C-alpha cells in the first residue's frame, strides 16, 4: 500500500513539474501532455470529418471531386482553428498571453519561415480561387500529370509513369500553369505529317481524315480537320487536328496510334513520306584556274631567285 502511495506521489510530482511560464499561466508536464493529447485527437477528428464530407455528405450533392476536396479542406482548417481555441481555453491559457507567442511566431515567419508561409497562403488562394483542383490535368514547369492532392504546403501531381511529384503551392501562383481540363476535358491534339511533292494534297487530306475517324479515342464532334500548313524544303506539310477526352492524360499514345495508322494507309495508297535531301554541285573550273595561277607564280619566283 505504501509502495502504491509513494508511486502515486512520485507520478503526481513528476506531472506537476514546472516547465515554463507564459504570462500568468504556468506550464507543467501535465499541461503539456494534456495539450498534446487533445491536439492529436483534434487532428484525427478533423481528418475523419474531411473524408466524410468528401466521400459521403458532399458526394450525395453530385459535386466534382475537386470542388468537394476544396470545401472539405477549408472546413478542416476552420475546424482545427476553432478546436485549438477551445483547447487552449479549457487548459486555462489566457488568450492575451498568446499575443506574445504570436509575436514570436511572426518574427520567425519574417526571418526563417517565409517560404512556408508563402506556400500556406498560396494553398489558401488555390482552394478559394480554384485555378486547379483535384482531378485536373496540368503542366507546371517540366511537370505534367494529374492533381491528386492539394495540401496546406504543397500539391501532389501523379505523372503517367505513376510517379508522384510534390510541387510547392507557391509555384502555382507565381508561375505559368497549363490546365488541360479547367473548364472541360475536351482538348485538341495536333499530328504533323509531311509527304513528298509528288503526292496529291486532296488524297492526303482524305486519308488523314479517314484515319482520324476510325480511331475510337477521337471525337466525332467537334470533327477532326486537316490544314495544309506549308511548302517545306523537302515535303508538303500538313497538320491533322483531332479532339479527344479519353486521351487527355496520354496524348502521346493517341499521336502514336494515329502515326502507325497513317503510315499503314500511306503504304497502301503509295503516298511517299520524304526525307531531307540536298543537291551538291561541284564546279572544277575555278579550282583548276587557281592551281594554274599558283604554278605560274611559283615558276616566276624560281626564275627570279636563280638570276
Buried (B, 14 or more C-beta within 10 A) or exposed (E): EEEEEEEEEEEEEEBEEEEEEEEEBEBBBBBBEBBEEBBEEBEEBBEEBBEEBBEEEBEEEEBEBBBBBBBBBBBBBEBBEEBBEEBBEEBEBEEEBBEEEEEEEEEEBEEEBEEBBBBBBBBBBBBEEBEBBBBBBBBBEEBBBBBBBBEBBBBBBBEEEEEEBEBBBBBBBEEEBEBBBBEEBBBEBEBEBBBEEEBEEEEBBBBBBEBBEEBEBBBEEEEBBBEEBEEEEEBBBBBBBBBBEEBBBEBEEBBEBBBEBBBEBBEEEEBEBBEEEEEEEEEEEEEEEEEEEEEEEEEEEEEEEEE
